[in-house]
Amino acid sequence: MKACILAVGSEMLTPFRVDTNSLFITELLNTIGYDVRLKAVVADDLDELAGVISGALAWADLLVLTGGLGPTEDDLTRDAVARVLGVPLDVDERIVDRIRERFARRGMAMPDINRRQGMVPRGAEVLENPNGTAPGLWIQRDKIAIVLLPGPPREMKPMFEAVVRDRLAPHSGTAGLFRRVLKITGRTESDVDAQAQPIYAKWITRRVPISTTILAVLGQIELHLTTAAPSQAEADAALDEAVRELQDALGHAIYSTDGKGLEAVVGDLLRARHMTIAVAESCSGGLLASRLTDVPGSSDYVERGLVTYSNRSKTELLGVREALIAEHGAVSEPVAEAMARAVRERAGTNVGVGITGIAGPGGGTPEKPVGTVCIAVVVDGDERVRTFPFFGGREMVKFQSTQAAMNMLRLMLLKT
């Protein structure tokens, strides 16, 4: 069963608004076996919206539209659907009466413009909206279902949950789509694909086929495994076997098989070993401490974090010798080691991490260009230090620095 989701609204084509409804809708549709083949954001233009709707109806089994059901002249979703289906718009006075009563309960008179929200393409069924003025609409055209939903998430979500439960799930004909997400760090996309592709290429012909998507995102590679199976148990068995095959090939480069972030994985390892951590950061500016403490319950293992951005702070707060900085430079492995050792000793923790580097855009030299970051990790008596050549802008260098530091720590903890 193929589905298309259209988010309607010119504001979502600007830098100031993002469509989040489609993520929620996709998740619910996947659980009942619908495969979302297209998601798009469409401007508040009648001709453009009608054209996109017409194209989707040529192939989709289900079309879900969100937004454009308000009372103003640029709320055109109803108009576009009616045009494509070749039906008139009728005013449903029952909807208008409910909207008028909603205004009256607040001691207000309903503006006449709100009558637009009572316009219904002929043949559509009205979906009640207890959380707002715009009702939803359900239209069945041959074998294609068209669902019109309000844009605000607090209105859209309960309405669509009811649609899935009462109208779509009983007729979906399959248990659903099931997914696993494997997260990998410390490897390039081409390197991961070279090892993984010969493995996942064979899965498509199995009794329970699995499709694979490889994604390169900042600081990591993701492998998304998807299968349509007649039951949760069969899907789990097929996906478990697939995960084991990839783990055999990629080893500890895979840090998560259940979608967990690296900070949560590292936190679990620290908690399981009853260890605590303190961090000293320069170029990352406290981002490592922030990511570690984004995890609920991180007070079990995070003791403290210091942002020692200047050379003076490294000396005054950590006791890094001025002579060491003068000899090697603030961005150097000896200084990163001194930072990690000092913060661990002063905090009395099992783990100390030191990060120092050049986030840019200025400050680089031919010997130490922008993106050069030195990271040291001390775990009890064990110590590791590395220099990384990161690429990208300032935010990217900072994030990659924290990702690399946590991965260094993760690999060290796995040996303890």
Protein Blocks (a to p, Z undefined) as FASTA:
>chain_A
ZZddddedfklmcckbccfklmmmmmmmmmnopacfbdcdddddfklmmmmmmmmmmmpm
bdcdeejiafbfklmklmmmmmmnopacdddfklmmmmmmmmmmnopacdfklmmmmpcc
ehiacdddfkbmbdcddddehjbccddddfblklmmmmmmmmmmmmmmmmnopabdcddd
dddehiafklmmmmmmmmmmmmmmmmbdcdddddddehiacdddddddfbfklmmmmmmm
mmmmmmmmnmmmlmbfnhpafklmmmmmmmmnopacddddfklnommmmmmmmpghklmm
pmbdcddfbfmlmmmmnopafklmmmnopadfklmmmmmmmmmmmnopabdcdddddebj
ghiafklgghiacddddehjbccddddddeddfklmmmmmmmmmmmmmmmmmmmZZ
